[in-house]
């Protein structure tokens, strides 16, 4: 486990995370710190716990807005060249004919 020092609301916190997740944890802590600062500016006089509470609510609101957005439409199907499609169908037909012949002549061996 890795140890990371982050700063949120002017206070240092020592946190642990999986090895390799240190940078991600710092980014997340910076997001929380930003929302704590936003809460402090918008609602002056909040104590530390209430600043963190409002920061959590601001982040939850932001997340719920993102989740409410409609999913982007799927990409259009890939266009297949007619010549390529004909070659694929011919190859499949050849395989089916070969399999049918082998079945008629005594079965398929693995």
BAFI-3210 file (N, C-alpha, C; in Angstrom, 3 decimals, decimal comma, padded with zeros to 6 digits):
// residues 110
n [1|2|3|4|5|6|7|8|9|10|11|12|13|14|15|16|17|18|19|20|21|22|23|24|25|26|27|28|29|30|31|32|33|34|35|36|37|38|39|40|41|42|43|44|45|46|47|48|49|50|51|52|53|54|55|56|57|58|59|60|61|62|63|64|65|66|67|68|69|70|71|72|73|74|75|76|77|78|79|80|81|82|83|84|85|86|87|88|89|90|91|92|93|94|95|96|97|98|99|100|101|102|103|104|105|106|107|108|109|110]
n.u [000,836|000,458|001,392|-000,035|000,135|-002,270|-003,928|-006,679|-009,050|-007,205|-006,000|-003,720|-003,766|-002,966|-003,125|-003,838|-003,410|-003,854|-000,856|000,362|-001,931|-001,580|-001,349|-003,919|-005,421|-004,477|-005,474|-008,235|-008,411|-007,710|-009,952|-011,937|-010,914|-011,177|-013,966|-014,541|-013,430|-015,118|-017,549|-016,964|-016,621|-019,169|-020,877|-020,233|-018,570|-018,920|-018,215|-015,466|-016,419|-018,970|-018,219|-016,963|-019,165|-020,859|-019,176|-019,160|-021,859|-021,970|-020,269|-021,737|-024,028|-022,938|-022,110|-024,582|-025,797|-024,143|-024,656|-027,291|-027,286|-028,029|-026,900|-024,313|-025,057|-024,635|-021,727|-021,868|-022,433|-019,638|-018,660|-018,775|-016,930|-018,297|-016,926|-015,251|-017,171|-018,316|-016,127|-015,827|-018,267|-018,058|-015,830|-016,875|-018,935|-017,409|-016,136|-018,380|-019,262|-017,029|-017,116|-019,607|-019,041|-017,086|-018,639|-020,460|-018,754|-018,107|-017,909|-016,630|-013,380|-011,518]
n.v [-001,180|002,229|005,416|008,606|012,099|014,536|017,706|019,218|021,673|023,274|021,620|018,969|015,592|012,237|009,585|006,226|004,118|001,878|000,654|002,540|004,021|006,540|009,085|009,366|009,511|011,925|013,691|013,364|014,285|016,941|017,761|017,554|019,401|021,729|021,928|022,220|024,732|026,188|025,816|027,127|029,755|030,309|029,919|031,436|031,175|028,513|025,591|023,227|020,572|021,004|022,342|020,236|018,562|020,101|020,243|017,561|017,324|019,137|017,822|015,452|016,491|017,441|015,001|013,693|015,265|014,703|011,974|012,072|012,975|012,185|009,172|009,126|008,671|005,452|004,669|004,921|001,976|000,177|000,758|-001,594|-002,512|-003,444|-005,333|-006,554|-007,674|-009,538|-011,240|-012,287|-013,640|-015,522|-016,982|-018,049|-019,616|-021,454|-022,787|-023,953|-025,673|-027,364|-028,526|-029,829|-031,707|-033,259|-034,291|-035,858|-037,795|-039,496|-038,248|-035,831|-035,382|-034,763]
n.w [000,000|-000,781|000,546|000,724|000,867|001,176|000,686|001,964|002,265|003,566|005,410|006,164|005,120|005,678|003,614|002,563|-000,282|-003,074|-004,557|-007,226|-007,558|-006,625|-007,967|-009,015|-006,652|-005,640|-007,591|-007,186|-004,546|-004,962|-006,395|-004,413|-002,584|-004,086|-004,197|-001,489|-001,044|-002,712|-001,366|001,020|000,136|-000,846|001,299|003,763|006,957|007,633|009,524|009,553|009,168|008,065|005,745|004,371|004,135|002,466|000,260|-000,520|-001,222|-003,372|-005,193|-005,529|-006,722|-009,119|-010,224|-010,485|-012,436|-014,619|-014,937|-015,686|-018,239|-021,629|-023,187|-025,656|-029,159|-030,731|-032,735|-036,338|-038,329|-039,665|-042,979|-045,490|-048,195|-051,330|-052,901|-051,040|-049,355|-051,121|-051,524|-048,941|-048,567|-050,640|-049,738|-047,358|-048,476|-049,885|-047,785|-046,535|-048,588|-048,741|-046,202|-046,368|-048,372|-047,088|-045,018|-046,481|-047,410|-045,327|-042,887|-040,481|-039,378|-036,467]
ca.u [000,000|001,190|000,917|-000,107|-000,269|-003,097|-004,357|-008,085|-009,526|-006,101|-005,450|-003,026|-004,279|-002,159|-004,038|-003,215|-004,097|-003,116|000,317|000,028|-003,109|-001,248|-001,699|-005,391|-005,896|-004,165|-006,429|-009,527|-008,305|-007,756|-011,354|-012,641|-010,412|-011,801|-015,373|-014,529|-013,203|-016,358|-018,548|-016,569|-016,907|-020,604|-021,599|-019,246|-018,781|-019,131|-017,090|-014,779|-017,291|-020,023|-017,583|-016,803|-020,506|-021,308|-018,324|-019,688|-023,129|-021,667|-019,755|-022,853|-024,874|-022,217|-022,169|-025,954|-026,029|-023,437|-025,362|-028,596|-027,109|-028,255|-025,699|-024,123|-025,519|-023,544|-021,142|-022,509|-021,738|-018,551|-019,074|-018,004|-016,817|-019,019|-015,979|-014,815|-018,308|-018,441|-015,030|-016,117|-019,363|-017,525|-014,983|-017,772|-019,605|-016,411|-015,972|-019,596|-019,224|-015,990|-017,646|-020,669|-018,384|-016,469|-019,717|-020,995|-017,732|-017,768|-017,846|-015,570|-012,409|-010,889]
ca.v [000,000|003,486|006,510|009,872|013,257|015,468|018,887|019,539|022,706|023,813|020,622|017,830|014,259|011,109|008,545|005,078|003,651|000,823|001,096|002,966|004,893|007,784|010,273|009,444|009,981|013,363|014,397|013,351|015,174|018,310|018,049|017,782|020,668|022,798|022,056|022,764|026,172|026,738|025,847|028,166|031,062|030,489|029,847|031,861|030,849|027,089|024,905|022,282|019,434|021,459|022,593|018,929|018,095|020,824|019,819|016,261|017,570|019,756|016,767|014,561|017,207|017,423|013,628|013,367|015,946|013,943|010,701|012,339|013,289|011,009|008,543|009,487|007,610|004,565|005,061|004,239|000,733|000,318|000,519|-002,670|-002,437|-004,542|-006,361|-007,278|-008,483|-010,663|-012,172|-012,958|-014,578|-016,621|-017,798|-018,811|-020,629|-022,486|-023,577|-024,752|-026,746|-028,301|-029,249|-030,718|-032,817|-034,130|-035,009|-036,877|-038,831|-040,261|-037,479|-034,863|-035,861|-033,652]
ca.w [000,000|-000,878|001,390|-000,006|001,658|000,412|001,430|001,702|003,184|004,344|006,340|005,566|005,445|005,226|003,152|001,906|-001,475|-003,761|-005,305|-008,577|-007,552|-005,919|-008,755|-009,087|-005,347|-005,562|-008,455|-006,495|-003,388|-005,489|-006,727|-003,148|-002,043|-004,865|-003,785|-000,125|-001,198|-003,283|-000,292|001,982|-000,476|-001,025|002,572|004,751|008,363|007,867|010,147|008,670|008,858|007,153|004,456|003,728|003,788|001,273|-000,850|-000,951|-001,903|-004,666|-006,064|-005,838|-007,676|-010,390|-010,725|-010,908|-013,718|-015,653|-015,132|-016,302|-019,660|-022,465|-023,744|-027,061|-030,051|-031,143|-034,024|-037,459|-038,671|-040,632|-044,359|-046,083|-049,641|-051,968|-053,339|-049,843|-048,920|-052,059|-051,234|-047,668|-048,803|-051,451|-048,862|-046,484|-049,301|-050,165|-046,557|-046,346|-049,592|-048,325|-045,046|-046,860|-049,078|-046,076|-044,329|-047,396|-047,614|-044,123|-041,646|-040,228|-038,381|-035,755]
c.u [000,887|000,571|001,013|-000,532|-001,050|-003,484|-005,780|-008,527|-008,433|-005,488|-004,787|-003,667|-003,323|-003,128|-003,245|-004,080|-003,286|-001,920|-000,093|-001,159|-002,834|-001,671|-003,204|-005,957|-005,621|-005,142|-007,791|-009,516|-008,337|-009,184|-012,142|-012,204|-011,038|-013,250|-015,484|-014,344|-014,454|-017,435|-018,235|-016,866|-018,411|-021,396|-020,628|-019,599|-019,039|-017,932|-016,568|-015,684|-018,372|-019,444|-017,418|-018,151|-020,997|-020,466|-018,827|-021,000|-022,916|-021,147|-020,858|-023,789|-024,239|-022,284|-023,573|-026,307|-025,364|-024,167|-026,702|-028,487|-027,356|-026,937|-025,550|-024,576|-024,352|-022,985|-021,833|-021,743|-020,672|-019,076|-018,158|-018,075|-017,526|-018,089|-015,500|-015,944|-018,470|-017,355|-015,305|-017,206|-018,870|-016,652|-015,834|-018,481|-018,649|-016,197|-017,174|-019,612|-018,199|-016,468|-018,719|-020,067|-017,761|-017,513|-020,288|-020,032|-017,305|-017,563|-016,640|-014,670|-011,745|-009,392]
c.v [001,253|004,509|007,809|010,958|014,188|016,621|019,208|020,555|023,252|022,838|019,501|016,535|013,229|009,976|007,389|004,671|002,520|001,425|001,417|003,913|006,256|009,027|010,453|009,978|011,472|014,190|014,477|014,290|016,634|018,706|018,359|019,117|021,854|023,022|022,575|024,278|026,842|026,855|026,952|029,557|031,327|030,543|030,196|031,421|029,377|026,497|023,840|021,125|019,856|021,816|021,280|018,358|018,786|020,479|018,479|016,439|018,213|018,711|015,791|015,199|017,192|016,032|013,287|014,056|015,195|012,638|010,894|012,661|012,029|010,475|008,963|008,342|006,713|005,007|004,322|002,961|000,991|-000,025|-000,550|-002,528|-003,652|-005,670|-007,203|-008,188|-009,709|-011,700|-012,956|-013,994|-015,769|-017,546|-018,650|-019,914|-021,773|-023,380|-024,482|-025,920|-027,801|-029,146|-030,232|-031,930|-033,784|-034,905|-036,130|-038,043|-039,508|-039,448|-036,578|-035,449|-034,634|-033,714]
c.w [000,000|000,071|000,610|000,966|000,752|001,316|000,995|002,743|004,083|005,336|005,567|006,043|004,863|004,881|002,558|000,711|-002,081|-004,481|-006,730|-008,648|-006,916|-006,690|-008,835|-007,774|-005,178|-006,398|-007,764|-005,285|-003,830|-005,856|-005,458|-002,549|-002,769|-004,433|-002,353|-000,186|-001,745|-002,205|000,706|001,436|-000,526|000,266|003,688|006,162|008,634|008,597|009,181|008,244|007,866|005,779|003,686|003,301|002,525|000,052|-001,401|-001,705|-003,271|-005,653|-006,473|-006,859|-009,067|-011,024|-011,227|-012,219|-014,859|-015,960|-015,833|-017,788|-020,484|-023,025|-025,206|-027,957|-030,458|-032,489|-035,159|-037,797|-039,725|-042,021|-044,936|-047,595|-050,247|-052,383|-052,161|-049,366|-049,815|-051,779|-049,953|-047,864|-049,615|-050,611|-047,924|-047,253|-049,605|-048,947|-046,315|-047,329|-049,207|-047,145|-045,477|-047,567|-048,084|-045,307|-045,202|-047,546|-046,330|-042,869|-041,542|-039,150|-037,737|-035,876]
res [x|x|x|x|x|x|x|x|x|x|x|x|x|x|x|x|x|x|x|x|x|x|x|x|x|x|x|x|x|x|x|x|x|x|x|x|x|x|x|x|x|x|x|x|x|x|x|x|x|x|x|x|x|x|x|x|x|x|x|x|x|x|x|x|x|x|x|x|x|x|x|x|x|x|x|x|x|x|x|x|x|x|x|x|x|x|x|x|x|x|x|x|x|x|x|x|x|x|x|x|x|x|x|x|x|x|x|x|x|x]
***
